[in-house]
Amino acid sequence: CALMATGGVKCWGINANGQVGNNGTLDRQVPTDCVGLAAGATALTLGDGHVCALMATGALKCWGLGNRGQIGNNGTLDRQVPTDVGIASGVVSVALGDEHTCALFDTGGVKCWGRNDHGQVGNNSTLNRQVPTDVVGLAAGVAKIYAKHQQTCAILDTGAVKCWGLNGRGQIGNNGTLDRQVPTDVTGLGSGVT
């Protein structure tokens, strides 16, 4: 996908789940306009089958694979066009894992949704979430968020780092290998991280 200087979005490639956003599922070999996104987008983030666009209004639109609720529209159907997430304003950045989505708000708070079998939504459960859900302990104070595969991490305003989700190889950084369902301090990174 490409974000155009006009604020429009074009996508291409595999489209089995509607991730090109052109209201179809045929693969596209050239950049193709996303329906309803001719202008107004300020950032794009890609997951493993779904895409989200941050709008100038602070709202969020997502499309593509929706099987785990990662679109955030209270459903599990794939979406072939950019679809409003249940967030009208206030989003400043978005992070996508394989099948989960997280949003950082202008308040410094974080909400996540989608696949949650390893706790990657951060709401102290392992049930998938189809709507934006508060991350435990992160109502404020977050500067940046990142998601990859089945993990999520946040850099706090203090320069500390917290991570949560899949931890079988120690990727949470807390000197253990148990999955973490809530944001967990990364050992030795209590400050100084940018």
N, C-alpha and C positions, 0 to 999 in steps of 0.2 A: 504493500500500500504506500501511497505517496500523499503527503499533505501539500497542497498547492499554495502559492503566495496569495491567492484569492480567498483562502480558507475552505476551498473545496477539497474533496477527497477522491482519489482514483485508486482502484485495486485491480489485481490480476493474478492469475495462477490457478491453483486448485480451488474448486468452488463447490465441492460435494455437500457442504453444510451451509452454503450461502455466504461464505466469508468474503466474497468479492463485493457483496452488498448491492447487487444489481437486480434483485428480485428474481433470481434464477439459480440453478445449480450446475450449469454447464461451465467447465473450465474456460478461463479467458486468457488468451495469449498476448493480449495488448492491454495497456491501462484503460480501465473502464470506469465511467462515472458511478459513484455510489448514489443510490436513490435518495433524494432529499438532502444531500450534502454538497450542494454547489457552492456554499459559502458558510462562514460562521465557525468552522473548526479551528482550534488553536494547537492541538497536539493529537498524536495517534499513538496507540500502544497495541502491540500484537501478542496474542497468546498462542496456544497450540490448537488453532481452529476457530478462535473468535478474535474479534477486533473491537476496540473501543476508541471513540473520538471524544475529546474534551472540547466543549463548545465555549465560545467567548462569554456566554452567559453564566458559566460555571456549572451548567448541566452536563449530562453524560448520555451518549448514545452508544449502544453496543450491537453487534450482529455476528452471525455465524453459528458455530456449534453451541447448543444450549442445553445439552443433556443433563448437566449437573446443576443447572440454575445459574450458570456463570454470566448470562445476559442481564440478570437482575430485574426482570420484568414479572416476577412471580409465576414463572412457568419453566418448563423443561423442553420446550420445542425449539428447534433450530430457527433462527431468524434470518431471512434472506435480504432484509433491508435494515438500515440503521434504526434501532428501536430505543425509545426512551427508557432509561433506567429510572427507578422511582426516586430520583434526586433532581430537584428543580434548579438548584444553584449551590454555590459555595465550594465546588470541587476545584482544587488547584493542581492536582496531578493524579495519575492512574497507574497502577501496576498490575500486570496480568501474569498468572502462573499458567500451568498447563490447562487447568479447567476451573480456576478461581480468579476472582477479580477483587482488587482493593482500591479504594479512593481515599486520598488525603484531602481534608477540608481546610478552608481558610482559618478555622478555629484551632487547627493543629490536631484535630481528632481524626480517627481512621475508622472506616467501615469496610467490611469484606463480605463476599458472598460467593456461592458456587460450591465446588467440590470441597468436602471437609473431612474425608475419612482419616486424615492424619492430624486434624486440628488446625489446618492452614487458614481457616477463617478467623481463628483466634477468639472464639466465643465460649471456650471451655466445654465444647462438645465435639462429636464426630458426625453429626447429622449435616447433610448438605443444606445450604441456605439459598433460597431462590430470590431473596430480596436483600438489599444492603443491611448489614448487621453490625452493631457496635463491637469493636474489638475491646476485650476486657482490659481495663487500665490505660487505654489510649484515647481518652476523651479530649485530650489537649497535649501540647508539648512536643509534637512530632514535626520534624523538619523535612524528612524525605522517607519514601517507602519504596521497597523493591520486592518483587515476587519472581520466583523461578520454580519450575516443576511443581512440587507440593510444599514449598516453604515460602514464608514471608518474613521480611525484616524491616525494621524501622530505625532510622537515625533520629535521636531525640535532639531537642534544642540544646541540651547539655553536652552533646557530642558522644553520648552513650549509645549503645546498640542493643536492641532486643530483637529476637527472632522466635518463630513458632512454626509448627507443622512437622513434616517428616524429618526424622533424626536418626535413622538407622545407621548412617555412616558418620554421625557426629556433626552434621551440617548446621545444627543450632549453635554449636560452639560453647556448650555449657558443661563440658567434660562428662558427657553421658551419651547414650544412644537410644533413649526412650523418646518417643514422639512428645511434642509439647503442644497442648491445646490452648495455651494462653501465652502472650509475649513473655519471653524469658531472657534474663540478662545474659549477654555473651561475656564469658569469662575474660577478664583483663581489658575489656573495652568499655569502661565506665565513663570515659571522656576522650576528647581529642579526635574523634572520627568526623570526617567531613563528607 
